[in-house]
């Protein structure tokens, strides 16, 4: 029942992101020809997909993170608490389980979207890549995106649903600016692990962003549970 409830809350959000991805993929077909060579056009398309893929990872992670244990509306964010949330809290289910089910389904959907976006991006990578490199990058992109997702879940437990998405965007824009100034943040940044521009598949990808993403993702998830257990409704 809880999984079905979570699916009802996320299905149209999942469809919306999937439609946005398809729109990005089909956009080059609608653009007029510029007269450049096919090799140059493929190179430009590859660089554009590399940037768009990282942005789509962030968008999916923030948008599908949910609203904690608050019942989420289908089409738009709302202020305050949904009327059915108090009924959900009266059920013989712990808040931890409510959060894990809702966040777990969103995480599965996010991982699926990251996998198909990463696979499509690598398909248009100039020069081609080996099967091992493809699997390696997809795994790294998923792990690093889950750190973004875990932070979005924590923000959903602290902030109102109306401010969660904007707050998540602000945090990662600020982090992107800071990582360009501090070498430590740059080496541990999940954004670098998600991007093909920073680490092309022709060179070994470092493990630091992956390890940092696993550590911070676990911390954010534990903090979310602690916040919900102590929150008064």
VOBA-483560 format. One line per 5 residues: number of its first residue (from 1); their letters; for each residue x negated, y, z negated of C-alpha. Coordinates in pm, 1 decimal. Each point is the difference from the previous one (the first is absolute). Layout:
<atoms>
NUM) A) X,Y,Z  ...
</atoms>
This chain:
<atoms>
1) XXXXX) 0.0,0.0,0.0  -277.6,244.7,-89.5  -185.5,-73.5,324.0  319.8,47.7,199.4  65.9,330.8,-176.7
6) XXXXX) -353.4,113.3,79.7  47.7,-101.8,363.3  320.2,204.2,24.5  -187.9,303.5,-128.3  -298.2,-37.8,232.6
11) XXXXX) 131.6,-151.4,322.3  74.0,325.4,180.8  -320.4,159.4,-124.6  -188.3,-298.6,141.2  187.0,29.4,330.9
16) XXXXX) -71.1,374.3,13.4  -375.1,-50.3,-43.3  -1.1,-283.9,251.2  180.0,225.2,247.6  -252.2,277.7,-65.8
21) XXXXX) -284.0,-241.5,74.9  161.7,-108.1,326.8  50.3,365.8,91.3  -370.5,70.4,-54.5  -95.9,-301.0,210.8
26) XXXXX) 232.3,93.3,287.0  -91.9,370.8,-1.0  -298.7,-41.6,241.6  233.0,-154.1,258.0  209.9,316.0,8.7
31) XXXXX) -290.5,243.3,29.4  -88.5,127.4,349.0  -320.6,-119.6,160.9  -295.3,238.3,-43.1  -211.0,-138.9,281.9
36) XXXXX) -275.0,-140.5,-223.3  -158.3,-337.8,61.4  155.2,-311.4,-149.7  -304.8,-59.0,-223.3  17.3,352.2,-143.2
41) XXXXX) 375.3,-28.7,-47.3  -46.6,-329.4,-186.5  -265.9,157.6,-221.5  224.1,293.8,-83.7  291.3,-232.1,-72.9
46) XXXXX) -220.9,-209.2,-227.7  -111.3,303.9,-202.4  359.1,125.1,-24.2  120.6,-338.9,-122.5  -276.6,-12.4,-261.1
51) XXXXX) 117.7,328.2,-151.9  369.3,-81.1,33.9  -43.3,-342.0,-159.5  -146.2,145.1,-321.4  280.1,257.7,-16.3
56) XXXXX) 260.8,-273.7,50.7  -155.6,-202.6,-282.3  35.7,296.9,-234.5  353.5,76.9,113.2  117.2,-358.7,-45.5
61) XXXXX) -164.0,-32.7,-342.4  153.6,321.2,-134.6  343.3,-41.8,160.0  55.5,-364.5,-100.7  -134.5,28.3,-356.0
66) XXXXX) 350.0,45.9,-137.8  126.7,198.7,-295.4  -115.2,-216.2,-289.1  302.5,-178.3,-146.6  238.6,271.5,113.1
71) XXXXX) 245.4,-109.1,266.7  -113.0,154.5,324.9  229.1,150.4,259.9  -18.4,-134.4,352.0  -36.9,311.8,211.9
76) XXXXX) -144.0,281.1,-211.7  -163.0,84.1,-331.4  219.7,119.8,-283.0  -56.5,182.3,-326.2  69.3,-154.9,-336.6
81) XXXXX) 104.2,-361.5,-57.2  233.0,-205.1,215.2  327.0,-100.3,-164.8  -71.3,-372.6,33.8  -336.2,21.7,-177.5
86) XXXXX) 154.9,-21.4,-347.6  190.1,-311.5,106.6  -325.7,-150.3,125.6  -172.3,75.3,-331.2  284.4,-169.7,-190.4
91) XXXXX) -76.1,-329.7,174.8  -203.7,-263.8,-191.7  -311.3,81.7,203.7  -311.0,175.1,-126.1  -108.8,330.5,147.2
96) XXXXX) -327.7,-162.3,100.1  182.9,-254.5,214.0  220.9,268.0,155.4  -310.1,195.5,98.7  -187.7,-304.6,128.6
101) XXXXX) 287.6,-109.4,222.2  57.6,343.6,151.4  -369.3,81.6,35.3  -75.7,-354.0,117.4  244.7,14.5,289.7
106) XXXXX) -127.6,341.0,103.4  -356.7,-130.7,-14.5  87.9,-295.5,223.9  161.5,232.5,252.6  -296.7,237.2,-12.5
111) XXXXX) -249.3,-283.6,53.8  197.5,-121.6,300.0  2.0,346.2,156.7  -371.4,50.1,-67.2  -80.1,-336.8,158.6
116) XXXXX) 187.0,69.3,323.3  -133.6,356.4,27.2  -357.4,-115.5,-63.8  34.9,-283.3,250.1  133.9,230.5,269.2
121) XXXXX) -273.6,255.2,-67.7  -272.6,-261.8,28.6  158.5,-129.8,320.2  -77.0,339.0,159.6  -346.1,27.5,-153.1
126) XXXXX) -251.7,65.2,282.3  -236.2,-291.0,52.0  213.8,-252.8,-183.2  -60.3,-162.5,-338.8  -45.2,-350.6,-135.8
131) XXXXX) 279.4,-186.6,-174.9  -191.2,7.0,-330.8  -44.4,378.3,21.6  370.6,42.8,70.2  99.5,-207.0,-303.6
136) XXXXX) -258.7,179.1,-214.1  123.1,345.6,91.5  368.4,-91.1,-43.1  -73.0,-142.4,-345.9  -198.6,309.9,-99.5
141) XXXXX) 268.8,233.1,132.6  267.8,-183.7,-197.4  -199.3,6.2,-325.9  -83.9,369.4,32.7  359.2,86.4,91.7
146) XXXXX) 119.8,-183.0,-310.2  -200.4,245.6,-211.8  196.1,282.7,161.7  318.4,-198.0,-53.7  -74.5,-63.2,-368.8
151) XXXXX) -58.9,371.0,-60.9  329.7,76.6,174.4  176.9,-248.2,-229.6  -150.4,175.4,-303.4  109.6,338.6,129.7
156) XXXXX) 350.1,-140.2,55.2  11.5,-97.9,-367.5  -107.3,348.1,-110.9  147.5,238.4,256.3  349.4,40.8,135.1
161) XXXXX) 65.6,-174.1,330.9  33.6,337.3,170.6  -359.1,91.2,-90.9  -167.4,-338.4,30.9  -62.4,8.5,374.9
166) XXXXX) -123.9,358.8,2.4  -214.4,-64.3,-306.4  -157.1,-306.4,163.0  -80.2,192.0,316.7  -155.6,283.8,-202.2
171) XXXXX) -215.0,-239.9,-205.2  -148.8,-173.0,302.8  -56.7,320.5,194.5  -184.5,138.7,-302.0  -194.9,-325.2,-35.6
176) XXXXX) -97.7,14.1,367.5  -137.8,350.8,-49.4  -188.4,-98.6,-315.8  -154.9,-311.1,150.8  -163.2,214.3,267.2
181) XXXXX) -178.2,194.0,-276.0  -95.2,-276.9,-244.2  -196.1,-303.4,114.8  129.2,-220.3,-283.1  362.8,53.2,95.3
186) XXXXX) -85.9,-53.4,364.2  -164.6,-336.9,-65.8  292.6,-124.9,-213.7  283.6,156.3,197.6  273.0,-238.4,119.9
191) XXXXX) 51.2,239.7,290.6  -340.5,-102.7,137.0  86.4,-366.0,-27.5  322.5,63.2,193.1  -164.6,191.9,282.6
196) XXXXX) -173.3,-147.1,303.1  -159.8,336.5,71.8  -208.3,-5.6,-318.2  -104.6,-363.8,30.1  3.3,-136.6,354.7
201) XXXXX) 8.7,-375.4,30.9  -344.2,-4.4,160.4  -159.1,60.5,-342.5  56.9,-182.7,-331.1  284.6,154.0,-197.4
206) XXXXX) -91.9,73.2,-365.7  176.9,-168.7,-287.3  7.9,305.7,-226.7  337.6,137.3,122.2  157.8,-345.7,-28.1
211) XXXXX) -124.9,-61.2,-354.7  100.7,350.1,-106.2  344.9,-44.8,155.5  55.3,-326.8,-186.7  -109.2,155.8,-329.9
216) XXXXX) 200.1,320.2,31.7  302.6,-183.1,139.1  9.2,-222.6,-307.6  -38.2,298.8,-232.2  280.1,192.0,174.0
221) XXXXX) 233.6,-301.0,-14.6  -64.7,-60.6,-370.9  51.8,370.0,-69.7  333.6,-14.3,184.8  120.8,-284.0,-221.1
226) XXXXX) -107.9,182.9,-316.3  174.0,318.5,109.2  328.9,-178.6,72.2  -5.4,-195.1,-325.9  -28.7,322.4,-199.7
231) XXX) 228.7,217.0,210.9  335.8,103.4,-144.6  304.4,-10.6,229.1
</atoms>
